[in-house]
Amino acid sequence: MSKADVDELLKDIEEQLISIKKYKKITKVKLKSILENLRSSLEYMAQDINSALSKKKTRIYFPYGDTKEIFKERINQNLPAIQSEYPALYDYIEHLQPHKNNGDKWLVDMCRMTNDAKHKKLLEVKNEGNDNVILSSGGIPIFGFIDCENSIIKAPKIYVRNKDGSLTDQGMMGTYYIDGENVEIIEENNPLVDFSIVEKKKLVIDGKTPIEVIPFLEKCFNKISQFSTDVYTQLK
């Protein structure tokens, strides 16, 4: 069986995701590699399932489809005996499909993007939106930072003007390091000062319907990892 190979592919994908989440960057080539490894994991498992069936086929592909009808057609083409011989495996495969996921086409999208990146061109990746951080004092916004990179903010005392025109001394603001959406308190002189992230920049796969990279790849990884556990439990 190919379980060891599947485990190795998934481990590498997990490590890549940690790096992408940390630096919020991914190259087009790295995206292609991750998508292909996800797809290969499914294809390896399909081969192992095929080997367990009484009527083995010489050439198969992991079955998927936009609709229930297309899925049925493809599973009959690739793994025709699975429903009768391994009904649990059939159910696991079907539950990855859009018609069993309230129309969620993550599997179809992943396979389509993998094919496009492999046979047509690399997928375009871009940043969308802004990193918007607000520093507040006593619940009152005092500073806003949009796409602020690698900066140290050190401000003097904060005064709040009261309705009668007098000023209330709220103390020193403190020192903060701001890099995108990441805020680190270097020196806190005032417990009243706090920060909030209003907006996060999104890394998206460009296209007719942009797909946010990190949540999408995490979903694919988690779904396929669980599928792998289910498959090899049945094939023991």
C-alpha positions in Angstrom: 0.0 0.0 0.0 0.9 3.6 -0.5 0.0 4.8 3.0 3.6 5.8 3.9 3.8 7.9 0.7 0.5 9.5 1.5 1.6 10.3 5.0 4.9 11.8 3.7 3.0 14.0 1.2 0.6 15.2 3.9 3.4 15.9 6.3 5.2 18.1 3.8 2.0 20.0 3.0 1.4 20.6 6.7 4.9 22.0 7.1 4.4 24.3 4.0 1.1 25.6 5.5 2.8 26.5 8.7 5.3 28.6 6.7 2.6 30.2 4.6 0.5 31.2 7.6 3.6 32.6 9.3 4.8 34.8 6.4 1.5 35.2 4.6 3.3 34.6 1.3 3.3 31.9 -1.3 5.0 31.6 -4.7 3.0 30.4 -7.8 5.4 27.4 -8.0 4.9 26.5 -4.4 1.1 26.7 -4.8 1.3 24.4 -7.8 3.5 21.9 -5.7 1.0 21.9 -2.8 -2.0 21.3 -5.1 -0.2 18.5 -6.9 0.7 16.8 -3.6 -2.9 17.0 -2.4 -4.1 15.5 -5.7 -1.4 12.8 -5.6 -2.5 11.8 -2.1 -6.0 11.1 -3.5 -4.6 9.3 -6.5 -2.4 7.0 -4.4 -5.4 6.2 -2.2 -7.5 5.4 -5.2 -4.8 3.0 -6.4 -4.8 1.2 -3.0 -8.6 1.0 -3.1 -8.5 -0.4 -6.6 -6.0 -3.1 -5.5 -8.4 -4.2 -2.8 -11.3 -4.8 -5.2 -12.0 -8.1 -6.8 -12.1 -6.6 -10.3 -9.1 -4.4 -10.6 -8.7 -1.8 -13.4 -5.3 -1.1 -14.9 -5.7 2.7 -15.1 -7.9 4.7 -12.8 -8.3 8.3 -11.5 -9.8 9.5 -8.2 -13.5 10.0 -8.9 -15.1 13.4 -8.4 -17.8 15.4 -10.0 -19.7 18.7 -9.9 -23.0 16.8 -9.6 -24.2 13.5 -8.2 -24.7 12.2 -11.7 -21.2 13.0 -12.9 -19.8 11.5 -9.7 -21.7 8.3 -10.2 -20.5 8.1 -13.7 -16.9 8.5 -12.7 -16.9 6.2 -9.8 -18.4 3.5 -12.1 -15.6 4.1 -14.6 -12.8 3.9 -12.0 -14.0 1.9 -9.0 -17.0 0.0 -10.3 -17.2 -2.7 -7.5 -16.5 -0.4 -4.5 -20.1 0.2 -3.5 -20.9 -3.6 -3.1 -17.5 -4.7 -1.8 -16.4 -1.7 0.4 -19.6 0.4 1.0 -17.9 2.4 3.8 -15.1 3.5 1.4 -17.8 4.4 -1.2 -19.5 6.6 1.5 -16.2 8.2 2.4 -15.5 9.2 -1.2 -19.1 10.4 -1.8 -18.9 12.6 1.3 -16.1 14.6 -0.3 -18.4 15.5 -3.2 -20.4 18.8 -3.5 -23.8 17.0 -3.5 -22.9 15.7 0.0 -21.4 19.0 1.2 -24.2 21.5 0.7 -22.7 22.4 -2.7 -19.2 23.0 -1.3 -16.9 22.4 -4.3 -13.6 22.4 -2.6 -12.6 19.1 -4.2 -13.7 20.1 -7.7 -11.9 23.4 -7.3 -8.8 21.8 -6.1 -8.7 19.3 -9.0 -9.5 22.0 -11.5 -6.8 24.3 -10.3 -4.3 21.4 -10.1 -5.0 20.6 -13.8 -4.8 24.2 -14.8 -1.5 24.8 -13.0 -0.1 21.5 -14.5 -1.2 21.8 -18.1 -2.0 25.5 -18.8 -0.1 28.0 -16.6 0.8 28.8 -13.1 -2.1 30.2 -11.0 -1.9 33.9 -10.2 -1.7 34.8 -6.5 -2.3 38.3 -5.2 -2.9 40.3 -2.0 -6.4 41.7 -1.6 -7.5 44.3 0.9 -5.3 45.9 3.7 -3.9 45.2 7.1 -5.7 47.8 9.2 -4.7 48.1 12.9 -6.2 50.5 15.4 -4.6 51.6 18.7 -7.1 52.8 21.3 -6.9 54.4 24.8 -9.8 53.7 27.1 -11.9 52.6 24.2 -11.2 55.8 22.2 -9.3 55.3 18.9 -6.1 57.3 18.9 -3.9 55.9 16.0 -4.7 54.0 12.9 -2.2 52.0 10.8 -2.8 50.7 7.3 -0.3 48.3 5.8 2.3 49.4 8.3 5.4 47.3 7.9 8.3 46.6 10.4 7.6 49.8 12.4 8.1 50.8 16.0 5.5 53.2 17.4 6.5 55.1 20.5 4.2 58.0 21.5 4.2 60.5 24.4 1.4 61.1 26.9 -2.2 60.7 25.9 -4.7 63.4 26.9 -8.4 63.2 26.4 -10.4 66.4 26.1 -13.5 66.4 28.3 -16.8 68.1 27.5 -15.9 71.1 29.6 -12.7 71.6 27.7 -10.4 70.3 30.4 -7.8 67.5 29.6 -7.5 64.2 31.3 -4.0 62.7 31.4 -4.2 59.0 30.5 -0.5 58.4 30.9 2.2 57.3 28.4 1.1 55.2 25.4 4.0 52.7 25.4 6.0 51.2 22.6 4.6 48.9 20.0 6.0 47.0 17.0 3.6 46.8 14.1 4.1 44.7 11.0 1.0 44.2 8.9 -1.6 42.7 11.2 1.0 41.6 13.8 1.3 43.8 16.9 3.9 43.2 19.6 3.9 45.2 22.8 7.6 46.1 23.4 6.9 48.4 26.4 3.5 48.9 28.0 3.3 52.0 30.1 -0.5 52.3 30.0 -3.0 49.4 30.7 -5.7 51.6 29.1 -4.0 51.3 25.7 -5.2 48.4 23.5 -5.2 47.4 19.9 -7.6 45.8 17.5 -7.3 44.4 14.0 -10.0 45.9 11.8 -9.1 44.2 8.6 -6.6 41.6 7.4 -5.0 41.5 4.0 -6.0 38.3 2.2 -3.9 36.2 0.0 -6.1 35.0 -2.9 -5.9 32.8 -6.0 -6.9 35.2 -8.7 -9.7 34.1 -11.1 -13.4 34.6 -11.9 -14.1 33.8 -8.3 -11.1 34.6 -6.1 -10.3 31.9 -3.6 -8.5 32.8 -0.3 -5.4 30.7 -0.3 -4.8 29.8 3.4 -8.3 28.8 4.4 -8.7 26.9 1.1 -5.5 24.9 1.4 -6.2 24.2 5.1 -9.6 22.8 4.2 -8.2 20.6 1.5 -5.5 19.3 3.8 -7.8 18.6 6.7 -10.4 16.9 4.5 -7.8 14.7 2.8 -6.0 13.9 6.0 -9.3 12.7 7.6 -10.1 10.8 4.4 -6.7 9.1 4.5 -7.3 8.0 8.1 -10.7 6.6 7.1 -9.5 4.8 4.0 -6.5 3.0 5.6 -8.6 2.0 8.6 -10.8 0.1 6.2 -7.9 -1.3 4.2 -6.0 -2.8 7.1 
